[in-house]
Amino acid sequence: MNEVGLGELFVRMIISLAVVLGIVLGAYAIIKRRRGVGAVSGAGRSIVARTGRVRSGGRNGLRVLGRTGVARTSSVVAIQFADRVLLIGGNDQAAPTLLAEIDLEGWERATQAPPDPLTGGPAPTAGSAPTGLLDALRQATTRRG
């Protein structure tokens, strides 16, 4: 048998590793191109905070206005398309279903918070985080009835 030196084995290993990495990166590029996955996950999509505020613009005229979980695996999503708001329900077991179609002005009227009687400003939402120590204490000691 031929005696193979340590240097030659090291060079073979590096070449083999480069070939395997090239195949993996090539497959990743093909999958990325076919599925339309950008370099940054979620690029171009609207990201909605729990408060319902849209953080970024939508793609193709669509914008997610709000999302709420109804059960463990089902949710309702409000999507704006032009001057219409579509309420779409979905879960893991079935295809998404159009629940309602509302005009944008009606949606805005229905989702506006009533003014807070103490401050005159908008009432804080249930999921809103206090901005400072005083607000946290005020929220913690408020009587709810």
Short mmCIF file of the C-alpha atoms (twelve columns), coordinates in Angstrom:
data_MODEL
# 
_entry.id   MODEL 
# 
loop_
_atom_site.group_PDB 
_atom_site.id 
_atom_site.type_symbol 
_atom_site.label_atom_id 
_atom_site.label_alt_id 
_atom_site.label_comp_id 
_atom_site.label_asym_id 
_atom_site.label_seq_id 
_atom_site.Cartn_x 
_atom_site.Cartn_y 
_atom_site.Cartn_z 
_atom_site.pdbx_PDB_model_num 
ATOM 1   C CA . MET A 1   0.000   0.000  0.000  1 
ATOM 2   C CA . ASN A 2   1.024   3.565  -0.497 1 
ATOM 3   C CA . GLU A 3   2.079   5.500  2.521  1 
ATOM 4   C CA . VAL A 4   0.152   8.768  2.735  1 
ATOM 5   C CA . GLY A 5   1.655   11.639 4.652  1 
ATOM 6   C CA . LEU A 6   -0.114  13.709 7.245  1 
ATOM 7   C CA . GLY A 7   0.055   16.831 5.050  1 
ATOM 8   C CA . GLU A 8   -1.622  15.072 2.148  1 
ATOM 9   C CA . LEU A 9   -4.445  13.825 4.395  1 
ATOM 10  C CA . PHE A 10  -4.958  17.354 5.714  1 
ATOM 11  C CA . VAL A 11  -5.177  18.779 2.168  1 
ATOM 12  C CA . ARG A 12  -7.714  16.072 1.168  1 
ATOM 13  C CA . MET A 13  -9.807  16.848 4.236  1 
ATOM 14  C CA . ILE A 14  -9.842  20.601 3.478  1 
ATOM 15  C CA . ILE A 15  -10.818 19.982 -0.173 1 
ATOM 16  C CA . SER A 16  -13.576 17.569 0.871  1 
ATOM 17  C CA . LEU A 17  -14.897 20.071 3.408  1 
ATOM 18  C CA . ALA A 18  -14.911 22.825 0.777  1 
ATOM 19  C CA . VAL A 19  -16.883 20.603 -1.629 1 
ATOM 20  C CA . VAL A 20  -19.481 19.737 1.032  1 
ATOM 21  C CA . LEU A 21  -19.871 23.400 2.070  1 
ATOM 22  C CA . GLY A 22  -20.228 24.384 -1.599 1 
ATOM 23  C CA . ILE A 23  -23.027 21.838 -2.074 1 
ATOM 24  C CA . VAL A 24  -24.832 23.038 1.069  1 
ATOM 25  C CA . LEU A 25  -24.549 26.718 0.106  1 
ATOM 26  C CA . GLY A 26  -25.678 25.957 -3.447 1 
ATOM 27  C CA . ALA A 27  -28.740 24.080 -2.174 1 
ATOM 28  C CA . TYR A 28  -29.506 26.960 0.207  1 
ATOM 29  C CA . ALA A 29  -29.324 29.486 -2.651 1 
ATOM 30  C CA . ILE A 30  -31.686 27.396 -4.795 1 
ATOM 31  C CA . ILE A 31  -34.197 26.956 -1.969 1 
ATOM 32  C CA . LYS A 32  -33.989 30.645 -1.091 1 
ATOM 33  C CA . ARG A 33  -34.681 31.641 -4.682 1 
ATOM 34  C CA . ARG A 34  -37.626 29.221 -5.047 1 
ATOM 35  C CA . ARG A 35  -39.324 30.088 -1.756 1 
ATOM 36  C CA . GLY A 36  -38.609 33.813 -1.943 1 
ATOM 37  C CA . VAL A 37  -36.946 33.912 1.464  1 
ATOM 38  C CA . GLY A 38  -34.953 37.108 1.938  1 
ATOM 39  C CA . ALA A 39  -31.688 37.486 3.770  1 
ATOM 40  C CA . VAL A 40  -33.582 39.047 6.659  1 
ATOM 41  C CA . SER A 41  -36.460 36.967 7.952  1 
ATOM 42  C CA . GLY A 42  -39.812 38.657 7.431  1 
ATOM 43  C CA . ALA A 43  -38.507 41.356 5.071  1 
ATOM 44  C CA . GLY A 44  -41.382 43.400 3.663  1 
ATOM 45  C CA . ARG A 45  -44.008 41.957 5.966  1 
ATOM 46  C CA . SER A 46  -45.970 43.915 8.508  1 
ATOM 47  C CA . ILE A 47  -45.026 43.213 12.091 1 
ATOM 48  C CA . VAL A 48  -47.774 43.905 14.581 1 
ATOM 49  C CA . ALA A 49  -47.191 44.452 18.254 1 
ATOM 50  C CA . ARG A 50  -49.703 43.146 20.780 1 
ATOM 51  C CA . THR A 51  -51.131 46.673 20.905 1 
ATOM 52  C CA . GLY A 52  -52.173 46.402 17.246 1 
ATOM 53  C CA . ARG A 53  -49.874 49.128 15.924 1 
ATOM 54  C CA . VAL A 54  -48.247 48.414 12.581 1 
ATOM 55  C CA . ARG A 55  -44.459 48.687 12.792 1 
ATOM 56  C CA . SER A 56  -43.631 48.418 9.104  1 
ATOM 57  C CA . GLY A 57  -45.393 48.835 5.804  1 
ATOM 58  C CA . GLY A 58  -47.008 45.997 3.930  1 
ATOM 59  C CA . ARG A 59  -46.164 44.383 0.645  1 
ATOM 60  C CA . ASN A 60  -48.395 44.629 -2.430 1 
ATOM 61  C CA . GLY A 61  -50.920 46.920 -0.734 1 
ATOM 62  C CA . LEU A 62  -51.599 44.522 2.139  1 
ATOM 63  C CA . ARG A 63  -51.123 45.553 5.759  1 
ATOM 64  C CA . VAL A 64  -51.807 43.566 8.918  1 
ATOM 65  C CA . LEU A 65  -53.782 45.793 11.286 1 
ATOM 66  C CA . GLY A 66  -54.216 43.418 14.197 1 
ATOM 67  C CA . ARG A 67  -54.031 39.832 15.332 1 
ATOM 68  C CA . THR A 68  -55.574 38.065 18.285 1 
ATOM 69  C CA . GLY A 69  -55.566 34.480 19.458 1 
ATOM 70  C CA . VAL A 70  -59.005 32.952 19.935 1 
ATOM 71  C CA . ALA A 71  -57.880 29.539 21.149 1 
ATOM 72  C CA . ARG A 72  -54.590 27.722 21.462 1 
ATOM 73  C CA . THR A 73  -54.250 27.000 17.736 1 
ATOM 74  C CA . SER A 74  -56.684 29.461 16.155 1 
ATOM 75  C CA . SER A 75  -56.522 33.189 15.591 1 
ATOM 76  C CA . VAL A 76  -58.240 36.086 13.838 1 
ATOM 77  C CA . VAL A 77  -56.246 38.523 11.713 1 
ATOM 78  C CA . ALA A 78  -57.378 41.928 10.405 1 
ATOM 79  C CA . ILE A 79  -55.785 42.738 7.042  1 
ATOM 80  C CA . GLN A 80  -56.144 46.054 5.212  1 
ATOM 81  C CA . PHE A 81  -56.332 46.002 1.425  1 
ATOM 82  C CA . ALA A 82  -56.915 49.424 -0.114 1 
ATOM 83  C CA . ASP A 83  -59.961 50.873 1.722  1 
ATOM 84  C CA . ARG A 84  -61.269 47.513 2.980  1 
ATOM 85  C CA . VAL A 85  -60.446 45.523 6.117  1 
ATOM 86  C CA . LEU A 86  -60.721 41.743 5.902  1 
ATOM 87  C CA . LEU A 87  -61.144 39.661 9.049  1 
ATOM 88  C CA . ILE A 88  -59.631 36.238 8.416  1 
ATOM 89  C CA . GLY A 89  -59.822 33.328 10.834 1 
ATOM 90  C CA . GLY A 90  -57.467 30.409 10.727 1 
ATOM 91  C CA . ASN A 91  -56.185 27.431 12.662 1 
ATOM 92  C CA . ASP A 92  -53.886 24.451 12.220 1 
ATOM 93  C CA . GLN A 93  -56.624 22.116 10.987 1 
ATOM 94  C CA . ALA A 94  -58.372 24.085 8.215  1 
ATOM 95  C CA . ALA A 95  -57.767 26.638 5.495  1 
ATOM 96  C CA . PRO A 96  -58.121 30.336 6.388  1 
ATOM 97  C CA . THR A 97  -61.712 31.599 6.300  1 
ATOM 98  C CA . LEU A 98  -62.989 35.094 5.477  1 
ATOM 99  C CA . LEU A 99  -65.083 36.040 8.498  1 
ATOM 100 C CA . ALA A 100 -66.046 39.621 7.616  1 
ATOM 101 C CA . GLU A 101 -65.292 42.512 5.297  1 
ATOM 102 C CA . ILE A 102 -65.428 46.020 6.759  1 
ATOM 103 C CA . ASP A 103 -64.717 49.444 5.287  1 
ATOM 104 C CA . LEU A 104 -61.594 51.150 6.666  1 
ATOM 105 C CA . GLU A 105 -63.505 54.045 8.266  1 
ATOM 106 C CA . GLY A 106 -65.761 51.631 10.158 1 
ATOM 107 C CA . TRP A 107 -62.708 49.708 11.370 1 
ATOM 108 C CA . GLU A 108 -61.031 52.871 12.636 1 
ATOM 109 C CA . ARG A 109 -64.189 53.978 14.472 1 
ATOM 110 C CA . ALA A 110 -64.605 50.550 16.062 1 
ATOM 111 C CA . THR A 111 -61.011 50.250 17.215 1 
ATOM 112 C CA . GLN A 112 -60.502 53.742 18.646 1 
ATOM 113 C CA . ALA A 113 -60.101 53.698 22.417 1 
ATOM 114 C CA . PRO A 114 -62.536 55.868 24.381 1 
ATOM 115 C CA . PRO A 115 -60.873 58.783 26.194 1 
ATOM 116 C CA . ASP A 116 -59.689 58.259 29.764 1 
ATOM 117 C CA . PRO A 117 -62.013 60.263 32.067 1 
ATOM 118 C CA . LEU A 118 -59.143 61.240 34.409 1 
ATOM 119 C CA . THR A 119 -56.586 62.480 31.905 1 
ATOM 120 C CA . GLY A 120 -58.749 63.257 28.861 1 
ATOM 121 C CA . GLY A 121 -56.300 61.325 26.678 1 
ATOM 122 C CA . PRO A 122 -56.722 57.862 25.219 1 
ATOM 123 C CA . ALA A 123 -57.309 55.123 27.760 1 
ATOM 124 C CA . PRO A 124 -54.364 52.771 28.269 1 
ATOM 125 C CA . THR A 125 -54.877 49.342 26.758 1 
ATOM 126 C CA . ALA A 126 -54.893 46.228 28.933 1 
ATOM 127 C CA . GLY A 127 -51.620 44.972 27.472 1 
ATOM 128 C CA . SER A 128 -49.773 48.293 27.509 1 
ATOM 129 C CA . ALA A 129 -46.639 48.440 29.567 1 
ATOM 130 C CA . PRO A 130 -46.186 51.312 31.996 1 
ATOM 131 C CA . THR A 131 -43.636 53.869 30.851 1 
ATOM 132 C CA . GLY A 132 -42.202 54.755 34.249 1 
ATOM 133 C CA . LEU A 133 -42.281 53.981 37.944 1 
ATOM 134 C CA . LEU A 134 -45.178 56.354 38.628 1 
ATOM 135 C CA . ASP A 135 -47.249 54.819 35.821 1 
ATOM 136 C CA . ALA A 136 -46.454 51.304 37.076 1 
ATOM 137 C CA . LEU A 137 -47.575 52.206 40.606 1 
ATOM 138 C CA . ARG A 138 -50.697 53.936 39.281 1 
ATOM 139 C CA . GLN A 139 -51.575 50.878 37.189 1 
ATOM 140 C CA . ALA A 140 -50.915 48.472 40.074 1 
ATOM 141 C CA . THR A 141 -53.085 50.399 42.571 1 
ATOM 142 C CA . THR A 142 -56.025 51.231 40.280 1 
ATOM 143 C CA . ARG A 143 -59.319 49.732 41.448 1 
ATOM 144 C CA . ARG A 144 -60.973 47.653 38.791 1 
ATOM 145 C CA . GLY A 145 -64.625 46.964 39.200 1 
# 
